[in-house]
């Protein structure tokens, strides 16, 4: 299910991000493979990116839908959305996507829409109601996200979005990890006494090693993409990344 890591540096002025290149999906069958042809880090705003762990097909749809809404919000407001505002847009899209998947799995095979379900709920068998309610509340799309970036206020921010659409700010701690390798990466950063006041070079070294430590988890790839935010002025708008391979 991969690994994604985000860590603040230089007291929040810099941001180091890392992701492996393992792709996981489950339609029509469960499969995973390592490639650099499919994105794990998406540009979603000005100096704001999304890192995706879990089902790559679902994550792609969520991020692409969110990106359109971010562009629309930028146009309406006349100014770029902040990292927090973008994270909230993605959170809502995540919840909408999960809800729609639950409806397709639990209601549509029974010939029901969500409106018809609540309208006819009293006439349905209790067992059917219990099954549908369980799906609506607990259906897990298998996607975890990190939204991270640099605001115009000259500070970087990190948010995570996990099942069933919980948005959490990690600015106080300074780092966030998602995916099956997250425990290994998190405990390494804690054990190495990571601090968000560390230099960019120090934090990058810790993030790279945390990624390597996470590779003991099944489903974490050995190839790595590392990016730094904010970008230098001379860098093009595309994601600038360096690839490292574990020895």
ROTINU-840577 format. One line per 8 residues: number of its first residue (from 1); their letters; for each residue x, y, z of N, C-alpha, C. Coordinates in steps of 0.1 Angstrom, whole numbers, plus 5000, padded with zeros to 4 digits. Layout:
! ROTINU-840577
NUM) a) X:Y:Z:X:Y:Z:X:Y:Z; ... $
***
This chain:
! ROTINU-840577
1) xxxxxxxx) 5008:4988:5000:5000:5000:5000:5009:5012:5000; 5021:5011:4999:5030:5022:4997:5034:5030:5009; 5042:5041:5007:5046:5050:5018:5047:5064:5012; 5042:5074:5020:5043:5088:5016:5047:5095:5029; 5057:5104:5028:5063:5111:5040:5063:5126:5037; 5060:5134:5046:5061:5149:5046:5067:5154:5059; 5077:5163:5058:5084:5168:5070:5088:5183:5068; 5085:5191:5078:5089:5205:5078:5103:5206:5081 $
9) xxxxxxxx) 5110:5217:5076:5123:5220:5079:5125:5235:5081; 5136:5239:5088:5139:5254:5089:5127:5261:5095; 5121:5255:5106:5110:5261:5113:5098:5264:5105; 5095:5254:5096:5083:5255:5087:5085:5263:5075; 5097:5268:5072:5099:5276:5060:5101:5267:5048; 5106:5254:5050:5108:5245:5040:5101:5232:5042; 5099:5224:5032:5092:5212:5032:5098:5201:5024; 5100:5189:5030:5106:5178:5022:5095:5167:5021 $
17) xxxxxxxx) 5093:5162:5009:5083:5152:5006:5089:5140:4999; 5084:5128:5003:5089:5116:4997:5078:5106:4994; 5079:5098:4984:5069:5088:4981:5077:5077:4973; 5072:5064:4975:5078:5054:4967:5070:5054:4953; 5074:5044:4945:5067:5043:4932:5059:5030:4930; 5055:5024:4941:5046:5012:4941:5032:5016:4938; 5026:5010:4928:5012:5013:4925:5003:5001:4929; 4993:5004:4936:4983:4994:4941:4969:4998:4936 $
25) xxxxxxxx) 4962:4987:4931:4948:4989:4927:4941:4975:4929; 4928:4975:4927:4921:4963:4930:4909:4961:4920; 4910:4967:4908:4899:4966:4898:4906:4963:4885; 4902:4952:4878:4892:4942:4882:4898:4931:4892; 4911:4931:4893:4917:4922:4903:4927:4930:4911; 4931:4924:4923:4941:4931:4931:4955:4930:4925; 4962:4941:4924:4976:4940:4918:4984:4951:4923; 4997:4950:4922:5006:4961:4925:5019:4959:4917 $
33) xxxxxxxx) 5025:4970:4914:5037:4970:4906:5044:4983:4908; 5057:4983:4905:5065:4995:4907:5068:5002:4893; 5065:5015:4892:5067:5022:4880:5068:5037:4882; 5075:5044:4873:5075:5059:4874:5066:5065:4864; 5057:5057:4858:5048:5062:4848:5035:5067:4854; 5032:5063:4866:5020:5067:4873:5023:5076:4885; 5016:5087:4886:5020:5097:4896:5016:5092:4910; 5024:5096:4920:5021:5094:4934:5020:5108:4941 $
41) xxxxxxxx) 5027:5118:4934:5027:5131:4940:5021:5140:4929; 5010:5147:4932:5002:5155:4923:5003:5170:4926; 5005:5178:4916:5004:5192:4917:4990:5196:4919; 4986:5202:4929:4971:5205:4931:4968:5220:4934; 4979:5228:4936:4978:5242:4938:4991:5249:4936; 4992:5262:4938:5004:5269:4937:5013:5265:4949; 5024:5258:4946:5033:5253:4957:5026:5244:4967; 5015:5237:4962:5008:5227:4970:5007:5214:4962 $
49) xxxxxxxx) 5010:5203:4969:5009:5190:4963:5001:5180:4971; 4997:5169:4965:4990:5158:4972:4998:5146:4970; 5001:5139:4981:5008:5126:4980:4997:5115:4983; 4997:5104:4975:4986:5094:4975:4992:5081:4979; 4985:5074:4988:4988:5060:4992:4975:5052:4991; 4977:5040:4987:4965:5031:4986:4961:5029:4972; 4948:5027:4970:4942:5025:4956:4945:5036:4947; 4954:5034:4937:4959:5045:4928:4948:5050:4919 $
57) xxxxxxxx) 4938:5041:4915:4928:5045:4906:4918:5055:4913; 4914:5051:4926:4905:5060:4933:4912:5073:4937; 4924:5072:4941:4932:5084:4945:4933:5094:4933; 4935:5089:4922:4936:5097:4910:4923:5105:4907; 4912:5098:4908:4899:5104:4906:4897:5115:4916; 4900:5112:4929:4898:5122:4940:4906:5135:4937; 4919:5133:4934:4928:5144:4932:4924:5152:4920; 4920:5145:4909:4917:5153:4897:4904:5161:4899 $
65) xxxxxxxx) 4894:5155:4906:4882:5162:4909:4885:5174:4918; 4893:5172:4928:4897:5183:4937:4904:5194:4930; 4913:5190:4920:4921:5200:4913:4912:5210:4905; 4901:5204:4899:4892:5213:4892:4885:5222:4902; 4881:5218:4914:4875:5226:4923:4884:5237:4929; 4897:5234:4930:4906:5244:4935:4908:5255:4924; 4908:5251:4911:4909:5261:4901:4897:5270:4901; 4885:5264:4903:4873:5271:4903:4873:5281:4915 $
73) xxxxxxxx) 4877:5276:4927:4878:5285:4939:4888:5296:4937; 4899:5293:4930:4909:5304:4928:4903:5315:4919; 4895:5311:4909:4889:5320:4899:4879:5329:4907; 4871:5322:4915:4860:5329:4922:4866:5340:4932; 4876:5336:4939:4882:5344:4950:4892:5355:4944; 4897:5351:4932:4907:5360:4927:4921:5359:4933; 4923:5350:4942:4936:5347:4948:4937:5332:4950; 4950:5327:4950:4952:5313:4952:4947:5308:4966 $
81) xxxxxxxx) 4942:5296:4966:4937:5290:4979:4949:5287:4987; 4947:5288:5001:4958:5284:5010:4959:5269:5011; 4969:5264:5017:4971:5250:5019:4959:5244:5026; 4955:5251:5037:4944:5246:5045:4931:5246:5037; 4929:5256:5029:4916:5257:5021:4916:5245:5010; 4928:5243:5004:4929:5232:4995:4927:5218:5002; 4932:5217:5014:4931:5204:5021:4916:5202:5024; 4908:5212:5027:4894:5211:5030:4886:5207:5017 $
89) xxxxxxxx) 4890:5213:5006:4884:5209:4993:4886:5194:4991; 4899:5189:4993:4902:5175:4990:4894:5166:5000; 4893:5171:5013:4886:5163:5023:4871:5161:5019; 4865:5171:5014:4851:5170:5010:4850:5161:4998; 4859:5162:4988:4859:5153:4977:4861:5139:4980; 4870:5137:4990:4873:5123:4995:4860:5117:5001; 4853:5125:5009:4841:5120:5016:4830:5118:5005; 4828:5127:4996:4818:5125:4985:4821:5112:4977 $
97) xxxxxxxx) 4834:5110:4974:4838:5098:4966:4835:5086:4973; 4839:5085:4986:4836:5074:4994:4821:5071:4996; 4813:5081:4998:4799:5080:4999:4793:5074:4986; 4797:5080:4974:4792:5075:4962:4796:5061:4959; 4808:5056:4963:4812:5042:4961:4803:5033:4970; 4800:5038:4982:4792:5030:4991:4778:5029:4985; 4773:5039:4979:4759:5039:4973:4759:5029:4961; 4770:5030:4953:4770:5020:4942:4771:5006:4946 $
105) xxxxxxxx) 4778:5003:4957:4780:4989:4962:4767:4984:4969; 4761:4993:4978:4751:4988:4987:4737:4991:4982; 4735:5002:4975:4721:5006:4971:4718:5003:4957; 4726:5007:4948:4723:5005:4934:4720:4991:4929; 4727:4981:4935:4724:4967:4931:4710:4963:4936; 4704:4970:4946:4690:4968:4950:4680:4977:4943; 4685:4985:4933:4676:4993:4926:4672:5006:4934; 4681:5010:4944:4677:5021:4952:4687:5033:4950 $
113) xxxxxxxx) 4682:5045:4951:4690:5057:4953:4691:5060:4968; 4699:5069:4972:4700:5073:4986:4686:5079:4990; 4680:5086:4981:4667:5092:4985:4656:5082:4987; 4656:5072:4977:4646:5061:4978:4648:5053:4990; 4661:5051:4994:4664:5042:5005:4658:5048:5018; 4660:5061:5020:4655:5067:5032:4640:5069:5032; 4634:5070:5020:4620:5071:5018:4613:5057:5022; 4620:5046:5018:4614:5033:5020:4620:5025:5031 $
121) xxxxxxxx) 4628:5032:5039:4635:5025:5050:4626:5017:5059; 4615:5023:5063:4606:5016:5072:4600:5003:5067; 4600:5001:5054:4594:4989:5048:4605:4979:5045; 4617:4982:5047:4628:4972:5044:4630:4963:5056; 4636:4951:5053:4639:4941:5063:4650:4947:5072; 4649:4945:5085:4660:4950:5094:4674:4946:5090; 4675:4933:5085:4688:4928:5081:4694:4936:5069; 4685:4940:5060:4689:4947:5048:4693:4961:5053 $
129) xxxxxxxx) 4686:4967:5062:4689:4981:5067:4703:4981:5074; 4705:4970:5082:4717:4969:5089:4729:4968:5079; 4727:4960:5069:4738:4958:5059:4741:4971:5052; 4731:4978:5048:4732:4991:5040:4739:5002:5049; 4734:5003:5062:4739:5013:5071:4754:5010:5074; 4758:4997:5075:4772:4994:5077:4780:4998:5066; 4775:4996:5053:4783:5000:5042:4784:5015:5041; 4773:5022:5043:4774:5037:5042:4783:5043:5053 $
137) xxxxxxxx) 4784:5037:5064:4792:5042:5075:4807:5038:5074; 4809:5025:5070:4822:5019:5071:4829:5016:5058; 4823:5018:5047:4829:5014:5034:4842:5021:5033; 4853:5014:5031:4867:5019:5030:4872:5019:5016; 4875:5030:5010:4880:5030:4996:4895:5027:4996; 4902:5026:5007:4916:5022:5007:4925:5033:5002; 4922:5046:5005:4930:5057:5001:4934:5065:5013; 4947:5069:5014:4952:5079:5024:4960:5089:5016 $
145) xxxxxxxx) 4958:5102:5021:4964:5113:5014:4972:5122:5023; 4982:5129:5018:4989:5140:5025:4987:5152:5015; 4983:5163:5021:4982:5176:5014:4992:5185:5020; 5002:5189:5013:5013:5198:5019:5017:5208:5009; 5021:5220:5015:5026:5230:5006:5030:5243:5013; 5033:5253:5005:5038:5266:5010:5028:5277:5008; 5024:5284:5018:5014:5295:5017:5022:5308:5014; 5014:5318:5010:5019:5331:5007:5024:5338:5020 $
153) xxxxxxxx) 5020:5332:5032:5024:5337:5045:5038:5333:5048; 5045:5326:5038:5059:5322:5040:5060:5310:5050; 5050:5302:5051:5051:5290:5060:5046:5278:5052; 5051:5267:5056:5047:5254:5050:5037:5247:5059; 5028:5239:5054:5018:5232:5062:5016:5218:5057; 5013:5209:5066:5011:5195:5063:4997:5190:5068; 4989:5184:5060:4976:5178:5064:4976:5163:5059; 4969:5155:5067:4966:5142:5062:4951:5140:5061 $
161) xxxxxxxx) 4947:5131:5052:4933:5128:5050:4932:5112:5050; 4925:5107:5060:4924:5092:5061:4909:5088:5062; 4907:5075:5061:4893:5070:5062:4887:5074:5076; 4874:5078:5075:4865:5079:5064:4864:5093:5058; 4875:5101:5059:4876:5115:5054:4879:5124:5065; 4888:5120:5074:4893:5128:5086:4905:5136:5081; 4903:5149:5083:4914:5159:5080:4921:5163:5093; 4935:5161:5093:4943:5165:5105:4955:5173:5101 $
169) xxxxxxxx) 4957:5184:5108:4969:5192:5106:4981:5186:5114; 4992:5185:5107:5004:5179:5114:5015:5190:5116; 5011:5203:5116:5021:5214:5117:5027:5213:5131; 5020:5210:5141:5025:5210:5155:5037:5200:5156; 5034:5188:5151:5044:5177:5151:5055:5179:5141; 5051:5184:5129:5061:5187:5119:5063:5177:5108; 5057:5165:5110:5058:5155:5099:5045:5146:5099; 5043:5140:5088:5032:5130:5086:5036:5119:5077 $
177) xxxxxxxx) 5031:5107:5079:5034:5095:5071:5021:5088:5069; 5018:5084:5057:5007:5075:5054:5011:5064:5045; 5002:5053:5045:5005:5041:5038:5010:5030:5047; 5011:5018:5042:5014:5006:5050:5028:5008:5057; 5037:5015:5051:5050:5017:5057:5051:5029:5067; 5039:5035:5070:5039:5047:5079:5045:5044:5093; 5041:5033:5099:5046:5031:5113:5061:5031:5113; 5068:5024:5103:5082:5023:5103:5089:5036:5101 $
185) xxxxxxxx) 5083:5044:5092:5089:5058:5089:5087:5067:5101; 5075:5066:5107:5072:5075:5118:5081:5072:5130; 5082:5059:5134:5090:5056:5145:5105:5059:5143; 5109:5058:5131:5123:5062:5128:5125:5077:5130; 5116:5085:5125:5117:5100:5127:5117:5104:5142; 5108:5097:5149:5107:5099:5164:5120:5095:5171; 5125:5083:5167:5137:5078:5173:5150:5086:5170; 5150:5092:5159:5161:5101:5155:5160:5115:5160 $
193) xxxxxxxx) 5150:5117:5168:5147:5131:5174:5146:5142:5164; 5138:5138:5153:5135:5148:5143:5129:5161:5149; 5133:5173:5145:5127:5185:5149:5125:5194:5136; 5113:5201:5136:5110:5209:5124:5119:5221:5123; 5128:5224:5133:5137:5235:5132:5150:5231:5125; 5152:5218:5122:5164:5213:5116:5165:5219:5102; 5177:5219:5097:5180:5224:5083:5174:5215:5073; 5172:5221:5061:5167:5213:5050:5175:5201:5047 $
201) xxxxxxxx) 5188:5202:5047:5197:5191:5044:5195:5180:5055; 5195:5184:5067:5193:5174:5078:5179:5166:5076; 5169:5174:5074:5156:5168:5073:5155:5159:5061; 5161:5163:5050:5161:5155:5038:5167:5141:5040; 5179:5142:5047:5186:5129:5051:5177:5120:5059; 5170:5126:5069:5161:5118:5078:5150:5112:5070; 5144:5120:5061:5132:5115:5053:5137:5104:5044; 5148:5105:5037:5153:5095:5028:5155:5082:5036 $
209) xxxxxxxx) 5161:5083:5048:5164:5071:5056:5151:5065:5062; 5141:5074:5065:5128:5069:5070:5121:5061:5059; 5122:5066:5047:5117:5058:5035:5123:5045:5034; 5136:5044:5035:5143:5031:5034:5139:5022:5045; 5137:5027:5057:5133:5018:5068:5119:5013:5066; 5110:5020:5059:5097:5016:5056:5096:5005:5046; 5107:5002:5039:5106:4992:5029:5105:4978:5034; 5106:4976:5047:5104:4963:5053:5089:4959:5053 $
217) xxxxxxxx) 5081:4969:5051:5066:4966:5050:5063:4961:5037; 5054:4951:5036:5050:4946:5023:5042:4956:5015; 5046:4958:5002:5038:4968:4994:5045:4981:4993; 5057:4983:4999:5065:4995:4998:5076:4993:4988; 5076:5001:4978:5086:5000:4967:5100:5005:4971; 5110:5001:4963:5124:5005:4966:5128:5018:4960; 5121:5022:4949:5124:5035:4943:5117:5046:4950; 5123:5058:4950:5118:5069:4958:5118:5082:4950 $
225) xxxxxxxx) 5108:5090:4951:5108:5103:4946:5108:5113:4957; 5118:5123:4957:5119:5133:4967:5117:5147:4961; 5109:5155:4967:5107:5169:4962:5108:5178:4974; 5112:5191:4971:5113:5201:4981:5104:5213:4978; 5098:5219:4988:5089:5230:4986:5093:5241:4997; 5092:5254:4993:5088:5259:4980:5099:5258:4970; 5096:5258:4957:5105:5256:4947:5114:5269:4945; 5126:5267:4940:5134:5278:4937:5128:5285:4925 $
233) xxxxxxxx) 5130:5298:4924:5124:5306:4913:5127:5301:4899; 5140:5296:4897:5143:5291:4884:5137:5278:4880; 5131:5271:4890:5125:5258:4886:5112:5260:4878; 5109:5251:4869:5097:5252:4861:5085:5248:4870; 5073:5250:4866:5061:5247:4874:5058:5233:4876; 5064:5224:4868:5062:5210:4870:5069:5205:4883; 5065:5194:4888:5072:5189:4900:5086:5185:4897; 5095:5192:4905:5109:5188:4904:5112:5177:4914 $
241) xxxxxxx) 5118:5166:4909:5120:5155:4918:5133:5149:4916; 5139:5142:4926:5151:5134:4924:5147:5120:4928; 5152:5111:4921:5149:5097:4923:5161:5090:4930; 5159:5083:4940:5169:5075:4947:5165:5061:4948; 5174:5052:4947:5171:5038:4948:5178:5032:4960; 5171:5023:4968:5177:5018:4979:5188:5008:4975; 5199:5007:4983:5210:4998:4980:5205:4984:4982 $
***
